[in-house]
Amino acid sequence: MTTPRTYWFPAKRYGWGWGPPTAWQGWIVLVLWTLVLLAGVLLLRHDRHPMGATLAFVLLMGAALTLICYWKGEPPRWRWGDSSE
């Protein structure tokens, strides 16, 4: 007997991507991701590092969150809000 898969991040009703987490694991990921993002931006001081380092860090963090959503979220596809899918 197999158990149904629980998605941490459900698909958005309109458009492509994921909505807010529906599982506690997703909320932990989102809170930790936000804390690491804020800490990284604050620690990359602009007087020592060029703005490019901060931009690279933010892009890397965005890519990491996208990969986690791909791994633990509903399969993404374009959605038009039709509830009969």
C-alpha positions in Angstrom: 0.0 0.0 0.0 1.5 3.3 -1.0 0.8 6.6 0.8 -0.2 9.6 -1.3 2.6 12.1 -1.8 2.3 15.3 0.2 3.5 18.4 -1.5 5.2 21.1 0.6 4.4 23.8 -2.1 1.2 23.6 -4.0 0.9 24.9 -7.5 -0.5 28.3 -8.0 -4.1 28.5 -9.3 -3.2 31.0 -12.0 0.1 31.2 -13.9 3.2 29.1 -13.4 4.9 28.4 -10.1 4.1 27.6 -6.5 2.1 29.2 -3.8 2.6 29.5 -0.1 3.6 26.2 1.7 0.8 23.9 2.9 3.1 21.6 5.0 5.1 22.5 8.1 8.3 21.4 6.2 7.6 24.0 3.6 7.2 26.7 6.2 10.5 25.7 7.8 12.3 25.9 4.4 10.7 29.3 3.7 11.6 30.7 7.1 15.2 29.4 7.0 15.6 30.6 3.4 14.4 34.1 4.4 16.8 34.2 7.4 19.8 33.1 5.3 18.9 35.6 2.5 18.6 38.5 5.0 21.8 37.5 6.8 23.7 37.2 3.6 22.6 40.6 2.3 23.5 42.2 5.6 26.8 40.5 5.9 27.9 41.3 2.3 28.8 44.9 3.2 28.8 47.2 0.3 31.9 49.0 1.4 33.9 45.8 1.1 32.2 43.9 -1.7 30.9 45.2 -5.0 27.1 45.2 -5.6 27.7 42.3 -8.0 28.5 40.0 -5.0 25.1 40.8 -3.4 23.3 40.3 -6.7 25.0 36.9 -7.3 24.1 35.8 -3.7 20.4 36.8 -4.2 20.3 35.0 -7.6 21.9 31.9 -6.1 19.4 31.9 -3.2 16.5 32.3 -5.6 17.8 29.4 -7.7 18.1 27.2 -4.5 14.5 28.0 -3.5 13.3 27.2 -7.0 15.1 23.8 -6.9 13.5 23.0 -3.6 10.1 23.9 -4.9 10.7 21.7 -8.0 11.8 18.8 -5.7 9.0 19.0 -3.1 6.2 20.9 -4.8 3.5 20.0 -7.3 4.7 19.6 -10.9 4.7 23.1 -12.4 2.8 24.0 -15.5 0.8 26.9 -16.7 -2.6 27.1 -15.0 -5.7 29.2 -15.9 -7.6 28.7 -12.7 -9.9 26.0 -13.9 -10.9 24.0 -10.9 -11.9 20.9 -12.9 -8.3 19.9 -13.6 
